[in-house]
Amino acid sequence: MAKILIIDDSPYMRSKIREALKYGDYTFLEADNGLKGLQMIIEQSPDCVILDLIMPDIDGLKILKNLCDEHSKIPVIVLTADIQEIVRKECLELGANAFVNKPFNPDELSIIVKDILGFQ
C-alpha cells in the first residue's frame, strides 16, 4: 500500500484528491500547510507527495526547493491553480514529477499517480 501525502490548505481540495484516488491501494496523510507538510515528509517518508503551491507558512515552491536541496527521491505532483508557464517550468526544474492545474480531472490525476508509483 502506497503512502500519499497531500499538502493543501483547503480541506475541500484534500477531500477531492482522496475521492479521485479512492480506488487505488493508497494510505493518505494530510497536511494543511507547508510547514506541517515538510515535517510530515521528514517523519513519514511518503511514497508520493501531492503539493499545492499557495499555502500559509511555507509555500509549495519552498518545499520543492528544500526537497531538491536534500536530493530527495520522493516523487512530487504539483496540483495548483497557478497556470503560469514560468511557474510550471520552475516546478519541473526543481524536480516535480508532474504539474496539474486546478480544477483537475480525477481520472487524469489517478493515471499520473499510478504512473509515478509504477502501478498498472
C-alpha positions in Angstrom: 0.0 0.0 0.0 1.5 3.3 -1.1 1.6 6.3 1.3 0.4 9.5 -0.3 0.9 12.8 1.5 -1.5 15.6 0.4 -0.2 19.0 1.2 -3.0 21.6 0.6 -4.5 24.2 2.8 -8.0 23.6 1.5 -10.0 20.8 3.3 -12.3 20.6 0.2 -9.4 20.1 -2.2 -7.8 17.4 0.1 -11.2 15.6 0.1 -11.4 15.9 -3.7 -8.0 14.4 -4.1 -8.8 11.5 -1.8 -12.0 10.9 -3.8 -10.1 10.9 -7.1 -7.7 8.2 -5.8 -10.2 6.2 -3.7 -9.9 3.1 -5.9 -6.1 2.9 -5.6 -4.2 0.9 -2.9 -3.2 4.1 -1.0 -3.0 5.3 2.5 -3.5 9.1 2.8 -1.6 11.5 5.0 -2.6 15.2 5.1 -1.1 18.5 5.9 -3.0 21.8 5.9 0.0 24.0 5.4 3.6 23.9 4.1 5.3 23.7 7.5 3.3 20.6 8.6 3.8 19.1 5.1 7.6 19.5 5.3 7.6 17.9 8.8 5.5 15.0 7.6 7.8 14.4 4.6 10.7 14.1 7.0 8.8 12.0 9.6 6.6 9.8 7.4 8.7 9.2 4.3 5.7 9.1 1.9 5.8 7.3 -1.4 4.4 10.3 -3.2 3.5 13.9 -2.4 0.7 15.9 -3.9 1.6 19.5 -3.4 -0.3 22.8 -3.6 1.8 25.9 -4.2 0.0 28.7 -2.5 -0.3 27.9 1.2 0.4 29.5 4.6 3.7 29.2 6.4 5.9 27.6 3.7 4.6 27.6 0.1 4.9 24.7 -2.3 7.9 26.2 -4.2 9.9 26.4 -0.9 9.1 22.8 -0.2 10.2 21.8 -3.7 13.4 23.7 -3.2 14.0 22.0 0.1 13.5 18.6 -1.4 15.8 19.4 -4.3 18.5 20.7 -1.9 18.2 17.4 0.1 18.3 15.3 -3.2 15.0 13.7 -2.2 13.8 10.9 -4.4 10.2 11.2 -3.2 8.0 11.9 -6.3 6.1 15.1 -6.2 2.9 16.1 -8.1 2.3 19.8 -8.1 -1.5 20.4 -8.1 -2.2 24.2 -8.3 -4.5 26.9 -9.6 -1.4 28.8 -10.8 -1.4 28.3 -14.6 1.6 30.4 -15.4 4.1 28.6 -17.7 7.0 30.1 -15.8 5.8 28.6 -12.5 5.2 25.2 -14.2 8.8 25.3 -15.6 10.3 26.2 -12.3 8.4 23.4 -10.5 9.7 20.9 -13.1 13.2 22.2 -12.8 13.1 21.8 -9.1 12.2 18.1 -9.5 8.4 17.9 -9.6 7.4 14.8 -11.5 4.1 16.3 -12.8 2.3 19.6 -12.8 -1.5 19.5 -12.8 -3.8 22.5 -12.9 -6.9 23.0 -10.7 -9.6 22.2 -11.2 -8.2 18.8 -12.0 -9.6 15.9 -13.9 -9.9 13.0 -11.4 -9.1 10.3 -14.0 -6.0 12.2 -15.1 -4.7 12.6 -11.5 -5.3 8.9 -10.9 -3.3 7.9 -14.0 -0.5 10.2 -13.1 -0.2 8.8 -9.6 -0.3 5.2 -10.8 2.4 6.0 -13.4 4.6 7.7 -10.9 4.3 4.9 -8.4 4.8 2.3 -11.1 1.3 0.7 -10.7 -0.7 -0.8 -13.5 
